């Protein structure tokens, strides 16, 4: 790491710290404590090792679970021990990661001088990162906006305003200018945007509608997973509202409305109430969680997994206030083909089920 990159932490915004519907965290700084390191608070240690960054900014990063010691999030008062590995992570890649414009087709639902609304296909990674340096949404945006004077793919101020997972389809908001990014990010931070998702979940959801509340944070044993904490000491507050759209026997189609935007929020909250998303490999939804033991049923489910080889989750609606005109904007995206075919298959099975 060079001294030229040490000012990045001062440029962190709330959006950089916030964990939206995105599973990726990128390491920006890494230090290994000396063998003779005396015990010292982690915020003080980092303030000493990162030139030009305020201790207050480091404390904000710790509150957002962006300070890791030995791959586990710690608070500002954690005492560094000899040979501890200290990392600073964010939900955007380091600036030095080169963004290569690529001519990748995009489904642009709306575009003007300030912003774009994109209907993201399932399987497309949003940001370049380890293992995904090309073929991402950001690479495609960089190509589309390569002749736009105010847009610089290497500048974190414009760009994607919020995140959805690689295997989640649906609507994403992109700011083409720093002005738009500031105003749109503020709406997400203040929870004034309108976002609704459609998900197919395992099991028959008892209530027609409900509210799920529980702090969400990275699992203390497996950082690839998010989990719900009820102790109030871990994670960040999260609220999801759900409503049943259609009951299909062993699965249920639900609509989810987000009050907050935590990493994997819908996936984790629905699992928390016993209704893991269908074919959500990371959270166990790629197993047969409801139904019979008959070989015919097991084969049917496997065929469904093949038909929709991802978690059955789609960002269907997106509403916000235009940063320049003040106009209320609302967009809706139809279900992608894989989810539509999956639902039709379950409808046929449920209609003809004998047991």
C-alpha positions in Angstrom: 0.0 0.0 0.0 1.2 3.5 -0.8 0.8 6.7 1.1 -1.2 8.0 -1.9 -4.1 5.7 -1.0 -4.2 6.6 2.7 -6.7 9.3 2.3 -9.4 6.9 1.1 -10.9 6.4 4.5 -11.6 10.1 4.9 -13.6 10.0 1.7 -15.8 7.2 2.9 -19.5 8.1 2.8 -22.4 6.5 4.7 -23.1 4.6 1.5 -19.6 3.1 1.6 -20.1 1.9 5.2 -23.7 0.8 4.7 -24.2 -2.8 3.8 -26.9 -2.9 1.2 -28.3 -5.8 -0.7 -24.8 -6.9 -1.6 -22.6 -9.8 -0.5 -19.2 -8.3 -1.4 -16.8 -6.7 0.9 -13.5 -5.4 -0.4 -10.3 -5.1 1.6 -8.7 -1.6 1.4 -6.1 -1.8 4.1 -4.3 -4.7 5.9 -1.8 -4.5 8.8 -0.2 -7.3 10.9 0.7 -6.3 14.5 4.3 -6.8 15.5 5.4 -9.7 17.7 6.2 -7.2 20.4 3.0 -5.1 20.0 1.6 -3.8 23.2 -2.1 -3.8 23.8 -3.7 -0.7 22.2 -7.2 0.2 21.0 -7.7 -0.7 17.3 -9.0 2.8 16.5 -5.8 4.4 17.9 -3.7 1.8 16.1 -5.2 2.5 12.7 -5.1 6.3 13.3 -1.3 5.8 13.8 -0.9 3.7 10.7 -3.1 5.4 8.2 -1.8 8.9 7.5 -4.3 11.7 7.4 -7.4 9.9 8.7 -9.4 11.0 11.7 -10.0 8.7 14.6 -13.7 9.6 14.4 -13.8 8.3 10.9 -12.2 5.0 11.9 -14.8 4.7 14.7 -17.6 5.1 12.2 -16.0 2.3 10.1 -15.9 0.1 13.2 -19.6 0.8 14.0 -20.4 -0.3 10.4 -18.5 -3.6 11.0 -15.9 -2.5 8.5 -12.9 -3.0 10.9 -11.9 -6.6 11.1 -9.3 -8.3 13.3 -8.5 -11.9 12.2 -11.5 -11.7 9.8 -14.0 -10.9 12.6 -15.6 -7.4 13.0 -14.5 -5.5 16.1 -15.5 -2.3 17.9 -13.3 0.7 18.4 -12.2 -0.3 21.9 -10.8 -3.7 20.8 -7.3 -4.1 22.1 -4.7 -5.1 19.5 -2.6 -8.2 20.4 0.7 -9.4 18.9 0.4 -10.8 15.3 -3.3 -9.7 15.0 -4.3 -9.1 11.4 -6.2 -5.9 11.1 -8.2 -5.1 7.9 -10.4 -2.2 6.8 -13.2 -3.3 4.3 -15.8 -1.5 2.4 -18.7 -2.5 0.0 -16.9 -0.9 -2.9 -13.6 -2.0 -4.4 -10.3 0.0 -3.9 -9.9 2.9 -6.3 -6.8 1.5 -7.8 -8.8 -1.4 -9.3 -9.0 -0.4 -13.0 -12.5 -0.3 -14.5 -12.3 -1.5 -18.1 -15.2 -0.4 -20.2 -16.9 -3.4 -21.9 -19.5 -3.5 -24.5 -22.0 -5.6 -22.5 -25.8 -5.2 -23.3 -27.8 -3.5 -20.6 -31.5 -3.3 -20.2 -31.9 0.4 -19.5 -35.4 1.1 -18.3 -34.9 4.9 -18.0 -32.1 7.4 -18.6 -31.6 11.1 -18.5 -28.7 13.5 -17.9 -28.6 12.7 -14.2 -29.4 9.0 -13.8 -30.2 5.6 -15.2 -32.5 2.8 -14.1 -31.2 -0.6 -15.1 -33.0 -3.9 -15.1 -30.2 -6.2 -14.0 -30.1 -9.8 -15.3 -29.5 -12.6 -12.8 -25.9 -13.8 -12.7 -24.4 -10.4 -13.4 -22.0 -9.1 -10.7 -22.5 -5.4 -9.9 -18.9 -4.4 -9.0 -15.5 -5.8 -10.1 -13.7 -7.6 -7.4 -11.6 -10.7 -6.7 -12.5 -13.3 -9.2 -14.8 -10.9 -11.1 -12.6 -8.2 -12.7 -14.6 -8.2 -16.0 -18.1 -8.7 -17.2 -19.7 -6.7 -14.4 -22.5 -4.1 -14.4 -19.9 -1.4 -13.6 -17.8 -2.4 -16.7 -20.9 -2.2 -18.8 -21.9 1.2 -17.4 -18.4 2.5 -18.0 -18.7 1.6 -21.7 -22.2 3.1 -22.1 -21.1 6.4 -20.4 -17.6 6.6 -21.8 -18.5 9.7 -23.7 -20.3 11.4 -20.9 -18.1 14.3 -19.6 -19.2 14.1 -16.0 -18.8 10.4 -15.6 -15.5 8.8 -14.5 -15.6 5.1 -13.8 -12.7 5.4 -11.4 -14.4 8.2 -9.4 -16.6 6.7 -6.6 -18.9 9.7 -6.4 -21.1 8.9 -9.4 -22.1 5.3 -10.1 -24.3 2.6 -8.6 -26.4 4.1 -5.7 -27.4 0.8 -4.1 -26.6 -2.9 -4.6 -28.4 -6.2 -5.3 -26.8 -9.6 -5.2 -25.2 -11.3 -8.2 -28.0 -13.8 -8.5 -30.8 -11.4 -7.7 -32.5 -9.8 -10.8 -34.2 -6.5 -11.0 -34.0 -2.7 -10.8 -30.9 -0.8 -10.0 -30.3 2.9 -9.8 -27.2 4.5 -11.3 -26.1 8.1 -10.8 -24.3 9.7 -13.7 -23.1 12.7 -11.8 -21.7 13.4 -8.3 -24.7 15.7 -7.7 -27.2 12.9 -8.4 -25.3 10.4 -6.3 -25.3 12.7 -3.3 -29.0 13.4 -3.5 -30.1 9.8 -4.3 -27.8 8.3 -1.6 -29.4 10.6 0.9 -32.8 9.2 0.0 -31.6 5.6 0.6 -29.9 6.7 3.9 -33.2 8.4 5.0 -35.2 5.3 3.9 -37.5 7.4 1.7 -37.1 5.2 -1.4 -39.7 2.7 -2.3 -38.4 -0.8 -3.0 -40.4 -4.0 -3.4 -39.1 -7.5 -4.2 -40.8 -10.7 -5.2 -39.5 -14.0 -3.7 -40.4 -17.6 -3.8 -39.9 -19.2 -0.4 -40.0 -22.7 1.0 -43.1 -23.6 3.0 -46.6 -22.3 3.5 -46.4 -18.8 5.1 -49.1 -18.8 7.8 -49.9 -15.1 7.9 -51.1 -13.2 4.9 -48.8 -10.4 5.8 -46.3 -9.6 8.5 -43.3 -7.6 9.7 -39.9 -9.0 10.4 -37.5 -7.0 12.7 -34.1 -8.1 13.8 -30.6 -6.9 13.6 -28.6 -8.3 10.7 -24.8 -8.7 10.8 -22.1 -11.1 9.6 -22.2 -14.5 11.2 -19.6 -14.6 14.0 -18.3 -18.0 12.8 -18.8 -17.7 9.0 -18.3 -14.3 7.4 -19.8 -15.5 4.1 -23.1 -15.6 5.9 -25.3 -13.0 7.4 -27.5 -13.7 10.4 -30.2 -12.2 12.7 -29.0 -11.1 16.1 -31.7 -10.6 18.8 -29.3 -9.5 21.6 -29.2 -5.9 20.3 -25.4 -5.9 20.6 -24.5 -7.2 17.2 -25.5 -6.3 13.6 -27.5 -3.3 12.4 -31.3 -2.7 12.7 -33.3 -4.2 9.8 -37.0 -4.3 9.0 -38.8 -6.2 6.2 -42.5 -6.2 5.5 -43.9 -9.2 3.6 -47.3 -10.0 2.0 -48.4 -13.3 0.5 -49.1 -13.1 -3.3 -49.7 -16.8 -4.1 -49.7 -20.1 -2.2 -48.3 -23.0 -4.1 -48.4 -25.9 -1.7 -44.9 -26.5 -0.5 -43.7 -23.0 -1.6 -45.2 -19.5 -1.3 -44.7 -16.4 -3.5 -44.3 -13.3 -1.4 -43.8 -9.6 -1.9 -41.2 -8.0 0.4 -40.9 -4.3 1.1 -37.7 -3.0 2.6 -37.5 -0.4 5.3 -33.7 -0.8 5.5 -31.1 -2.2 3.1 -28.8 -4.6 4.8 -26.7 -7.3 3.1 -28.9 -10.3 2.2 -31.8 -8.8 4.2 -34.7 -10.5 2.6 -32.8 -13.8 2.3 -31.8 -13.7 6.0 -35.1 -12.4 7.4 -37.2 -14.9 5.5 -34.9 -17.8 6.7 -35.2 -16.4 10.2 -39.0 -16.9 10.2 -38.6 -20.4 8.7 -39.1 -19.7 5.0 -35.7 -19.8 3.2 -35.7 -18.6 -0.3 -36.1 -21.3 -3.0 -32.8 -22.4 -4.4 -30.8 -20.0 -2.2 -27.6 -22.1 -2.0 -25.8 -19.9 0.5 -28.6 -20.3 3.1 -29.7 -23.9 2.4 -32.6 -23.2 0.1 -31.0 -25.5 -2.6 -32.2 -28.5 -0.5 -35.7 -29.9 -0.4 -37.0 -28.2 2.8 -40.7 -29.0 2.4 -42.7 -31.7 0.6 -42.7 -35.5 0.3 -40.0 -38.2 0.1 -41.3 -39.6 -3.1 -38.7 -39.9 -5.9 -41.1 -38.3 -8.3 -41.3 -35.2 -6.1 -37.5 -35.1 -5.5 -37.0 -35.1 -9.3 -39.6 -32.4 -9.8 -37.7 -30.1 -7.3 -34.4 -30.9 -9.0 -35.9 -29.9 -12.3 -37.1 -26.6 -10.7 -33.6 -25.9 -9.4 -32.3 -26.5 -12.9 -34.9 -24.2 -14.4 -34.1 -21.3 -12.0 -30.4 -21.9 -10.9 -30.3 -19.1 -8.3 -32.2 -17.8 -5.4 -35.8 -16.9 -6.6 -35.6 -13.2 -5.8 -36.4 -10.2 -8.1 -36.3 -6.5 -7.3 -39.6 -5.6 -8.9 -40.3 -2.0 -8.1 -38.1 1.1 -7.4 -39.3 4.5 -6.4 -37.5 7.7 -5.6 -37.5 11.5 -6.0 -35.6 12.8 -9.0 -32.6 14.7 -7.6 -33.0 17.6 -10.0 -36.7 17.9 -10.9 -38.2 16.8 -7.6 -40.5 14.5 -9.5 -41.7 11.3 -8.0 -40.3 8.4 -10.1 -41.6 4.9 -9.9 -40.5 1.9 -12.0 -41.6 -1.7 -12.2 -39.9 -4.7 -13.8 -41.7 -7.9 -14.9 -40.5 -11.2 -13.5 -37.6 -12.6 -15.6 -38.1 -15.7 -17.6 -36.5 -18.2 -15.2 -38.8 -17.1 -12.3 -41.9 -17.0 -14.5 -41.2 -20.5 -15.7 -40.5 -21.7 -12.2 -43.8 -20.4 -10.9 -45.7 -22.0 -13.8 -44.1 -25.3 -13.0 -45.1 -25.1 -9.4 -48.7 -24.0 -10.4 -49.0 -27.1 -12.6 -47.6 -29.4 -9.9 -49.9 -28.0 -7.3 -53.0 -28.3 -9.5 -52.2 -31.9 -10.3 -50.9 -33.0 -6.9 -52.5 -36.1 -5.5 -50.8 -36.2 -2.1 
